[in-house]
């Protein structure tokens, strides 16, 4: 709401186009279409940073060895993760989670989604020795990234890599239910709960996560190309 109101206030001319990166909500895109009023809609260019992440993973040689699968952290990111799997020419798995008690997350089941749409249910021992790449539109406190990486590592995964386009990086709450302090993303990297984190520079605080295995993707060249096209 604040972003849309700011566009309305500071744009003295009608907008011909609005480009956005990895917007999770379709409702947000519909609202952007009405920036100029109902009768004069700007073109909405909805982009994804997935190809940039794919190029960086290849450059860092993280796709060279072992069995590698792409996974979604939740149902909301299912389509994006499936697209990423296709982009990397890797298979897509969905990890069904359960919370048997507060502050404890376990793998309930693993499902392999084939290219033809068929689904194969696997035992969680399937995770042993593989690399799991999670992708999401944003990384906030990192709670989901840490939980998902922890459970696949506990099940025997060799590596857990998390990709998030927008680095919000809010501080986690100091204490969660049960009295245990929440780990930060930096601590999770240090303890190898998460092996690598990739984020773009879409938000100014993207370098807040200062760690050798935190990697950054620049959106500068694609944005410059958009400006030239416009």
N, C-alpha and C positions, 0 to 999 in steps of 0.2 A: 504493500500500500504506500509506504513512504517513497519508494523508488518511482512508482507511477505518478504520485502527486508531484514529485520533484520534476519529472519530465514535463508535466502539464504547466507548472509554474515557470520553469526556466526556458522552455522552448517558445520563442516569440513567433516562430513560423510553424505551419503544419509539418509534421514529419512524413517523409515519403517512405522511409523504411526503418525498421528497428531490428538489429541483429542481437541474438542472445545465445549464450553457451549453456548447453546441458540444463535446460529448465525442466524440473521434475513434473511440475503441475501443468496440465493442459488448460486448467482454468486461468492460470496466469497469462498464457498465450492469448486466450480469448479476450481478456481484459486489455491487453496491449493493443489489440486490434481496434479498440474504441478510444484510443488516445486523442484522435482528432474529432471525435464525435461519431455518431452512428452512420453518417452518410459519406464520410471521407476517411476510409480506413488505410493505414499505412501497410506496406508489405512487411510481414514478419518473417525474418530469416532465422530459422532455428538450427543452430549448429551443434556439433558434438566434438569434444576433444579426443575422442577415442582413437582416431588415426594417429594423433600426435603421441599418445601413450604407447600405442603399438610400435611406432618407430623408435621411441626411447627405450622400450624393453628390448628390442632387437639390437639397438646400439650398445646397450649394457650387457648383452649376451646372456640374458636371463631366460631366453627361450631355446637355448642350444641343447641342454642336457636334461634327461629324465622325463618322466611323464608329467605333463602340464595340463591342467584343467582350469576353466574359467567358471566362477560361481557368482551368484547374486547374494547380497547380504539379506535381502527380503523380497517379498513378492513384488513390491513396487519397482524394484530394479531389474526384474526378470528380463524384460525385452532388451534393455540396454546391455546386460551381461551376455545375452544370447548373440547380440550383434557383435560384441567384442570378441566372443569366441570364434565367430565366423571370420572376423577381420584377422585374427591371429592364426586361423586354420587349426584351432584347438577344439576339443570337445567341451560341452557345457554340462555342468552338474548343478543340481539344486540340493542344498543341504537343509533338511527339515530339522528344526531345533525344538527343544522342549526345556521348560524350567521346572525340574522336580521339586525345587524349594527356592526361596528367595536368594538372589545373588549367585545362583548356580545354573549354568546353561550346559546342556548336553546335546550330542548328536542323536536325533531320533531316527533318522533315516537318510539315505543318500539316493538321489535319482539321477540317472544319466538320460539327458534329453538328446535324442538322435536328430540328425538333419531332416529326416522325413517326418518328424513330429512324434515318433514313438517314444515311449518312456520305459526305462528299465529300472526296477528297484534293486538297489545294491545294499549289501551289508556295510556297516561303517568301517569294517576292516579294509574296504576298498581305498580308503584315504591313506593307508600306510605307504610311506615312501614317495608320495606324489607332491607336486607343487600346485598350490591353489592360488589363483589370482582373483581377488574380489574387485569389483568396480562399483562405484556409486557416484551420484552427482555432487556430493559434498562430504567433507569431514568436519564434524562439529567438535564435540568433546572427545570423540573417538571411542565412546563406550561400545558401540556396535562393532567397530573394527577390531577392538581388543577382544571382545567376547568371541566373535567368529573365528579370529585367528587362534585364540587359545584352544577352542574346542577341536579344530582340525589338527592342531599340533598335538593335543592330548591323544587324539585318535591315531597318531603316527605320521602325519604329513611331514614331508621334509622341509618345505618352505611355505610361508604364508606371505603373500604380497597384496597390498591394498592400494587401489587407485581411486582418487577422489578429485573431481575437477575443481571444486571450490573449497579453498582452505579457510574455513571459518575459525577453527582452532580456539573455541571457547574453553575456558578453564573448567575441568570437571568439578562436580560438587565435592567438597573436602571429605565427606563421609557419606556412605550409602547405608541403606537399611541393613542392620546387623552390626554396625559399628566399624566396618572395614573401610579404609580409605580407598578411593578409586585411583587406579593407575593412570598416569598421563601417557600420551602417545610416545613421548620421548622415553619414558621408563619402559614401555612395551618394546620399543626398538632396542634399548639397552639390554633387556633380558631376553631378546630374540623370541618374544611372543609373536611379534610381527618382524619379518625379515627386511622388508623394504616398504616404504610409503612414497607414492608419487602423487604430486598435486600440481596444478597449474598456477600461474601468477595472476589469476583473474581478480584476486583480492589483495590489498596491500600488505596484509599480515602473513603472506604465504611463507616467509622465511622465519616465522616464529618458531617453527619446529627445526631447531638447529642440531642436526645429527648427520654423520657421514652416510647413513643409509636412508636419508630423506632426500628425494630427488625432485627437481623442479622442471616443469614444462612451460616454455614461453608461448604465449598466444600472439606475440607481436607480429610475426610474419603473416599469419592468416588475417589478422585485423587490417594490416597494411594492404593486403590484397583486396579485402572488402572495400576499403576506402577508394582504391584505384578503380575498382569496378563501378562504384557509385558515382 
